[in-house]
Amino acid sequence: MALLTDTERDQAIALAELSYCNPFLPERIECEREILGSKFVETDSAWHKRSDEETHRPNIDLLTAVAEDLADGLRKRLKKGADSDSMDRTLYETVVLYFLYNKYGHTFFQYIEQAYGSPGAAAGPVRFYDKFEDDLRRYLAIPGVRFASLDESGHLFACFFQIRRAFHHIYDNIIGGSPQSAQLRAAVWQSVFTCDMRRYRRGVYRRMGDITTLITGPSGTGKELVARAIGLSRYVPFDTAQKTFAADFTDCFYPVNLSALSPTLIESELFGHTKGAFTGAVKDRAGFFEVCSPYGSVFLDEIGDLAPSIQVKLLRVLQTRTFQRIGDIKNRRFGGKVIVATNRDMEKEMQEGRFREDLYYRICSDIVRTPSLREQLLGAPEQLENLLFFITRRVVGDEEAEALAAEVRRRIDEHLGPNYPWPGNVRELEQCVRNVMVHRAYEPPRTRLATPRQTFLDSVDAGQLSADELLKQYCTLVYADTGSYQETARRLGLDRRTVKSRIDPALLSQYRPSSG
C-alpha cells in the first residue's frame, strides 16, 4: 500500500508550497486558491489589514481542515506500514507542521497580546508547550519511521512563535492595500526570514543577527515601524526543559534617534561609559550594544547624521562585533542585530565625504525602502479612506473613528484635491486628521501645495493619462508658455489645427506661468 495517492501527493505538494511561501505576496493567495478550488472564498490579491477587518479568514479555516484530514489519513497508513520514500515522508511531515501551526496560531496570538498587556509575561513558562509537544508526538512518533522535527521540538516551537509574531507585527503595523504597501510587507518578511524559509529553518536563523538592515525612504513613511517589525520578530530560542524563551521579545528593541542627540550622548547611549569618562559621568553605565541580547536589535534612526568619529566606532562594531565603553579599554561583545534608517541619498552623502563608504558597504546587505504616501495613493487611490480610518481610530478611538474619517475626507476633497502630493507623507496625513478634529481645517504651507503643472507631471510619471488626455494637456501646457498656436505646433511637430483643437480653456488659465 502506497502512502500517497497521486491526488493526495499533489495536495501535499501544494500545502508545502503554501507553508514556505511569503504570506504577503499574491502567490500566497494563488496557493490557497489551488488547494481549495471551488471552496476558495474570494479575497484581495494580497493580504493587508482592512478597516472592515473580519475576526477570521474563512480560507484559513478551510485549509486547516484540509491539512488535518490529510495528516490524519496518512498517519493511519504509516502506522499500518504503508510504503513510503523520503519525499513522501517529507511531504507528510510538512502537512503535519502546517496543520499544527494553524491549530496553535490563535494560541500564539493570545500569548503575544498577553506579553504586551502584562510586562514580563513573556519571560515566564509557556504553559501550552506540553500540549503542542503531545500533538507533535502523536503525528510523528511512529514506530519504524524517523522524522527530524520530532528531535527539534523546541526549535520548531520557536519557529512557529517567530512566524506568528512576525506576521502580527508586519500585518498590524504596515497598513495599506496598494501594490507598494504589499511589496513593503513582503520585503520586511524577507528581512526577517530571507527568501528561502526552508534554508532559514535549517540554520540561517542563527546568523541573521550578523546582517544589518538599512531602511530608506522619505521622512514620515514609517521607517521606525518597519524597524520595529523586524526587530521584534527575531528568532528567540525555546528551552524545552524550562519551557521558557531565552528572552522577552517585547524588551529586545533599542531605538536611538541620532539626529536628536549630541555626539557625546550618542556614544554614551550606544557604547556606555565608565565613571569619570566625561563631565557628568558620575557612575558606570552600560550602553545599548551591551544590554542588547543576542536576540535583540539596536535601531539607529537617521544614520546619515552620524558624526564621522562615531562612524568609525560603529564600523568596528559591525566588523569585529566588539566595542569599548567610553573611558574603558576592556573589549565587550555585541551579539544582537543592527537596523539603521535614513531619508538621505547615501550615494550623494558618500560622494561628498559625509558618510564613509566602508561603513555603507557594511550596512547595505539588506535594504528595505518605504514608499511615499503619494506613491501608495497613485497605485491605489481608494486606500486614502482605509488609511484615514486607521489613523482616526488611533486618534479618537473606535466609536468616533468613522465619523471623523468621513469629515477629514471631505476636507481633503474640497480643499486639497485628489492630486495633493502629501510631501509630509503619512505623518502629514496624521496631522491633517488632528487639525480637522481640533479646528475642522487643515492648511498646508503654500510652498508645499502642488501646482497644476506638477500635478500633470505626476500623472505622466504614474502613467495615469490616456494618450488623448496626454496630448490635450501637453498641447495646453506648451501653448500656455508660447501663446502661439504656430510655435506650439512647431515645438510639438503637430499641425496647427490639431494644436488648436486640443487646447483646454479651463486648463490654460492654470498652466500659465503666472498661475504657478
C-alpha positions in Angstrom: 0.0 0.0 0.0 1.4 3.4 -1.1 1.4 6.2 1.4 0.0 8.8 -1.0 -2.3 8.7 -3.9 -1.5 10.9 -6.9 -4.2 13.4 -5.9 -3.0 13.4 -2.3 0.6 14.0 -3.4 -0.4 17.0 -5.5 -2.4 18.3 -2.5 0.5 17.8 -0.1 3.0 19.5 -2.5 0.6 22.5 -2.7 0.4 22.7 1.1 4.2 22.5 1.3 4.5 25.5 -1.1 1.9 27.3 0.9 3.8 26.6 4.2 7.0 28.2 3.0 5.9 31.0 0.7 5.9 34.7 1.6 2.4 35.3 3.0 2.4 38.9 1.8 2.9 38.1 -1.9 0.0 37.4 -4.3 1.4 33.9 -4.7 0.1 33.1 -1.3 -3.5 33.7 -2.4 -2.9 31.7 -5.6 -1.7 28.7 -3.5 -4.8 28.9 -1.4 -7.0 29.0 -4.5 -5.2 26.0 -6.0 -5.7 23.9 -2.8 -9.3 24.9 -2.1 -10.6 25.0 -5.7 -14.4 25.9 -5.7 -14.4 26.3 -1.9 -12.0 29.2 -2.1 -13.5 32.4 -0.7 -12.6 35.4 -2.9 -10.4 37.9 -1.2 -7.9 40.7 -2.0 -4.9 39.8 -4.3 -2.5 40.2 -1.3 -3.1 40.1 2.4 -3.4 43.5 4.1 -5.3 44.9 7.1 -8.6 46.5 6.2 -10.8 48.9 8.0 -13.6 46.4 7.8 -11.4 43.6 9.1 -13.3 40.3 9.9 -12.4 38.4 13.0 -11.1 35.5 11.0 -10.3 34.4 7.4 -12.5 31.6 6.2 -9.9 30.2 3.8 -7.5 29.6 6.7 -10.1 27.5 8.5 -10.8 25.5 5.3 -7.0 25.0 4.7 -6.5 23.8 8.2 -9.3 21.3 7.8 -7.8 20.0 4.6 -4.3 19.6 6.2 -5.8 17.9 9.3 -7.8 15.4 7.2 -4.8 14.6 5.0 -2.4 14.3 8.1 -4.9 12.0 9.9 -5.3 9.7 6.9 -1.6 9.5 6.2 -0.8 8.9 9.8 -3.1 5.8 9.9 -1.4 4.4 6.8 2.1 4.9 8.1 1.1 3.1 11.4 -0.1 0.2 9.2 3.2 0.0 7.4 2.4 1.8 4.1 5.2 2.1 1.6 6.9 5.5 1.6 10.0 7.0 0.2 11.9 10.0 1.8 10.0 12.5 -0.4 6.6 11.1 0.7 7.6 11.2 4.4 8.9 14.8 4.0 5.6 15.8 2.5 3.7 14.1 5.3 5.9 15.9 7.9 5.3 19.3 6.2 1.5 18.7 6.1 1.6 17.9 9.8 3.6 21.0 10.6 1.3 23.2 8.6 -1.7 21.8 10.4 -0.1 22.3 13.9 1.0 25.8 13.1 -2.6 26.8 12.2 -4.0 24.8 15.2 -1.8 26.8 17.6 -1.9 30.1 15.7 -4.6 31.7 17.8 -2.9 30.5 21.0 0.4 32.1 20.0 -1.5 35.3 19.1 -3.1 35.3 22.6 0.3 34.8 24.1 1.6 37.8 22.1 -1.2 40.0 23.3 -0.7 38.9 26.9 3.0 39.7 26.6 2.2 43.3 25.5 -0.5 43.7 28.1 1.4 42.3 31.1 5.1 43.4 31.3 7.3 40.4 32.0 4.7 37.8 30.9 6.8 36.6 28.0 9.6 35.8 30.4 7.7 33.1 32.2 6.8 29.4 31.3 4.8 28.8 28.2 2.0 26.6 29.5 0.7 25.3 26.2 4.0 23.8 25.0 3.3 20.4 26.6 0.1 20.1 24.6 1.9 21.2 21.4 4.6 18.5 22.1 1.9 15.9 22.7 0.3 16.7 19.3 3.7 16.6 17.6 4.5 13.2 19.0 1.1 11.9 18.1 1.7 12.6 14.5 5.4 12.0 14.2 6.3 9.3 16.8 5.5 6.4 14.5 7.4 3.1 15.0 9.9 2.4 12.3 9.8 5.9 10.8 12.0 8.8 11.8 11.1 12.4 11.5 13.7 15.1 12.1 11.1 17.6 13.5 10.4 15.2 16.5 14.1 15.7 17.6 13.9 19.5 17.5 10.5 20.3 19.0 11.9 23.3 20.9 13.3 24.8 17.7 10.1 24.1 15.9 8.1 25.8 18.7 10.4 28.8 18.5 10.0 29.0 14.7 6.2 28.8 15.0 6.2 31.6 17.6 8.5 33.7 15.4 6.4 33.3 12.3 3.2 34.2 14.2 5.0 37.2 15.8 6.4 38.4 12.5 3.0 38.2 10.8 1.4 40.1 13.7 4.0 42.9 13.6 4.1 43.3 9.9 0.3 42.9 9.2 -0.8 45.2 12.1 1.8 48.0 11.6 2.4 48.2 7.8 -1.0 49.0 6.5 -2.3 49.9 3.1 -3.7 48.0 0.1 -1.6 49.5 -2.6 0.9 47.4 -4.6 3.7 49.4 -3.0 2.5 48.6 0.5 2.2 44.9 -0.4 5.8 44.9 -1.7 6.9 46.6 1.5 5.3 44.0 3.7 6.8 41.2 1.6 10.3 42.8 1.8 10.1 43.1 5.6 9.1 39.4 5.8 12.2 38.6 3.8 14.3 40.7 6.1 13.2 38.5 8.9 13.2 35.1 7.2 15.1 35.6 3.9 13.6 34.5 0.6 14.1 30.8 1.5 12.3 29.8 4.7 13.4 26.2 4.4 17.1 27.3 4.5 16.3 29.7 7.3 14.8 27.0 9.4 17.7 24.6 8.8 20.3 27.0 10.2 20.3 30.5 8.7 18.2 31.7 11.7 21.4 31.6 13.8 23.2 34.1 11.5 20.5 36.8 10.9 21.9 39.0 13.6 25.1 39.4 11.5 23.1 41.1 8.7 22.5 44.8 9.1 19.2 46.1 7.7 19.2 49.6 6.0 15.7 51.2 5.7 15.5 54.1 3.3 12.6 56.3 2.3 11.2 59.8 2.7 10.5 61.3 6.1 7.1 60.3 7.5 6.8 57.0 5.7 7.0 54.7 8.7 10.7 53.7 8.7 10.6 53.1 12.5 7.5 51.0 12.2 9.4 48.8 9.7 12.4 48.7 12.1 10.2 47.6 15.0 8.5 44.9 12.9 11.9 43.5 12.0 13.5 43.9 15.5 10.5 42.5 17.4 10.2 39.5 15.1 13.7 37.9 15.6 14.2 34.3 16.4 14.2 33.5 20.2 15.3 30.0 21.2 12.9 27.9 23.4 14.2 25.9 26.4 12.1 22.7 26.4 13.2 21.8 29.9 12.3 25.2 31.5 9.5 25.8 29.0 10.7 29.4 28.6 12.0 31.5 25.8 15.6 32.7 26.0 14.5 36.4 26.0 11.4 38.5 26.4 10.7 39.7 22.8 8.9 42.8 24.0 12.1 44.1 25.6 14.5 43.4 22.7 14.3 46.6 20.7 16.5 49.6 21.4 15.9 52.7 19.3 18.2 55.7 19.1 17.4 58.9 17.1 20.8 60.1 16.1 19.6 63.5 14.8 18.2 64.3 18.3 21.4 63.8 20.3 24.8 65.3 20.5 27.8 63.1 19.5 28.8 62.6 23.2 25.3 61.5 24.2 25.1 59.2 21.1 28.4 57.5 22.1 27.2 57.1 25.7 23.8 55.6 24.6 25.4 53.1 22.3 28.7 52.2 23.9 28.2 53.1 27.6 30.8 54.9 29.7 32.8 54.5 32.9 32.6 56.8 35.9 34.5 60.0 35.2 34.9 59.4 31.5 33.5 62.9 30.8 31.8 65.7 32.7 28.5 64.3 34.2 29.6 60.7 34.1 29.0 60.1 37.8 28.8 56.3 37.5 29.4 53.4 35.2 26.7 53.0 32.6 26.1 50.2 30.1 25.1 51.2 26.6 22.6 49.6 24.2 25.3 47.5 22.5 26.0 46.0 25.9 22.4 45.5 27.2 21.1 44.2 23.9 20.8 40.4 24.0 21.8 38.2 21.0 18.1 38.1 20.1 17.6 41.9 20.3 18.1 44.8 17.9 19.6 48.3 18.1 17.9 50.7 15.8 19.9 53.8 14.6 17.5 56.3 13.1 18.9 59.0 10.8 22.2 57.2 10.3 23.2 59.8 7.8 23.5 62.3 10.7 26.1 60.2 12.5 29.4 62.1 13.2 32.5 60.8 11.3 34.2 59.9 14.6 31.3 57.6 15.6 31.0 56.2 12.1 34.5 54.7 12.7 33.4 53.1 16.0 30.2 51.7 14.5 32.2 50.2 11.7 34.3 48.4 14.2 31.3 47.0 15.9 29.9 45.7 12.7 33.3 44.2 11.6 34.5 42.7 14.8 31.3 42.5 17.0 33.3 44.2 19.8 33.3 47.6 21.4 34.6 49.5 24.4 32.8 51.8 26.9 33.9 55.4 26.8 36.8 55.7 29.2 37.5 51.9 29.2 39.9 49.6 27.4 38.0 46.4 28.0 36.6 44.8 24.9 33.0 43.8 25.2 30.9 41.7 22.7 27.8 42.8 20.9 25.7 39.8 19.8 22.5 41.5 18.5 21.3 42.9 15.2 21.8 46.5 13.9 19.0 48.2 12.0 19.6 51.6 10.5 17.4 54.1 8.7 17.8 57.3 6.7 15.9 59.6 4.4 19.2 60.9 2.7 20.7 60.0 -0.6 23.5 57.8 0.7 25.3 57.8 -2.7 25.5 61.6 -2.5 26.5 61.5 1.1 29.4 59.3 0.2 30.4 61.3 -2.8 30.5 64.5 -0.8 32.5 62.8 2.0 29.9 62.9 4.8 29.5 59.2 5.0 32.2 56.5 5.0 32.0 54.1 2.0 33.4 51.3 4.1 30.6 51.8 6.6 27.9 51.9 3.9 29.1 48.6 2.5 28.7 47.1 6.0 25.1 48.3 6.3 23.7 47.6 2.8 23.4 43.8 2.9 19.6 44.1 3.4 17.9 47.3 2.0 14.2 48.0 2.5 12.6 51.1 1.0 9.5 52.6 2.4 7.2 54.2 -0.3 5.9 57.7 -0.1 2.2 58.3 0.6 2.0 59.8 -2.9 3.3 56.5 -4.4 0.9 54.5 -2.4 -2.1 56.6 -3.5 -1.1 56.7 -7.1 -1.1 52.9 -7.1 -4.4 52.6 -5.2 -6.3 56.0 -4.7 -9.0 54.2 -2.8 -6.6 53.4 0.0 -6.8 57.0 1.4 -10.1 56.1 3.0 -8.6 53.0 4.6 -5.6 54.9 5.9 -7.8 57.6 7.3 -9.9 55.1 9.2 -6.8 53.5 10.9 -5.4 56.9 11.8 -8.7 58.3 13.2 -9.2 55.1 15.2 -5.8 55.6 16.8 -6.6 59.3 17.4 -10.2 59.2 18.7 -11.0 55.6 19.3 -13.4 53.2 17.6 -16.6 55.0 18.4 -15.7 58.2 16.7 -13.3 57.0 14.0 -15.7 56.5 11.1 -17.4 59.9 11.5 -14.0 61.8 11.8 -12.6 59.9 8.8 -15.5 61.0 6.7 -15.1 64.6 7.9 -11.4 64.6 7.1 -12.0 63.0 3.7 -14.5 65.8 2.8 -12.0 68.4 3.9 -9.3 66.8 1.7 -11.6 66.5 -1.3 -12.9 70.1 -1.0 -9.6 72.0 -0.2 -6.6 69.8 -1.2 -8.0 67.8 -4.2 -7.3 64.3 -5.3 -3.8 65.1 -6.6 -2.4 66.7 -3.5 1.1 65.1 -3.2 1.3 64.7 0.6 5.0 65.8 0.9 4.9 65.0 4.6 3.7 61.5 3.8 1.7 59.5 6.4 3.0 61.8 9.2 1.4 64.8 7.4 -1.9 62.8 6.9 -1.9 62.1 10.7 -1.5 65.9 11.4 -4.2 66.6 8.9 -6.6 64.4 10.9 -5.7 66.1 14.1 -6.1 69.6 12.6 -9.5 68.7 11.3 -10.5 67.2 14.6 -9.4 70.3 16.6 -10.2 73.1 14.1 -12.2 71.5 11.3 -9.5 72.8 8.9 -6.1 71.8 7.5 -4.0 74.3 5.6 -0.6 73.0 4.5 2.2 75.6 3.8 1.6 77.2 0.5 5.1 76.3 -0.7 4.1 72.7 -0.4 0.9 72.9 -2.4 1.0 71.0 -5.8 0.9 73.3 -8.8 -1.2 72.3 -11.8 2.0 71.8 -13.8 3.4 69.5 -11.1 0.1 67.6 -11.0 0.3 67.0 -14.7 3.9 65.7 -14.4 3.0 63.4 -11.6 0.1 62.0 -13.6 2.5 61.3 -16.5 5.1 59.7 -14.2 2.4 57.5 -12.8 1.0 56.5 -16.2 -2.4 57.7 -15.3 -3.3 59.6 -18.5 -4.7 58.2 -21.7 -3.0 59.1 -25.0 -5.8 61.5 -25.9 -5.7 63.2 -22.4 -1.9 63.4 -22.5 -1.9 65.1 -25.9 -4.6 67.6 -24.8 -2.8 68.5 -21.6 0.6 68.7 -23.2 -0.6 71.0 -26.0 -2.3 73.2 -23.5 0.9 73.4 -21.3 3.2 74.3 -24.2 0.6 76.8 -25.6 0.4 78.4 -22.1 4.2 79.1 -22.4 4.3 80.2 -26.1 1.0 82.0 -26.5 1.2 80.9 -30.2 -0.5 78.0 -32.0 2.1 78.1 -34.7 5.1 78.0 -32.2 3.3 75.3 -30.2 2.8 73.2 -33.4 6.4 73.7 -34.4 7.7 72.5 -31.0 5.5 69.5 -30.9 5.7 68.6 -34.5 2.0 68.8 -35.0 -0.4 70.5 -37.4 -1.5 74.0 -36.2 -5.2 73.0 -36.5 -4.6 69.9 -34.3 -3.0 72.0 -31.6 -5.9 74.5 -31.7 -8.4 71.7 -31.3 -6.6 70.3 -28.4 -6.3 73.4 -26.2 -8.4 73.1 -23.0 -9.5 76.6 -21.9 -10.1 75.5 -18.3 -6.5 74.2 -18.0 -5.0 77.0 -19.9 -5.5 79.6 -17.1 -4.0 77.2 -14.6 -1.0 76.4 -16.8 0.0 80.0 -17.5 3.4 80.7 -15.8 1.8 83.4 -13.6 -0.5 80.8 -12.1 2.3 78.9 -10.5 
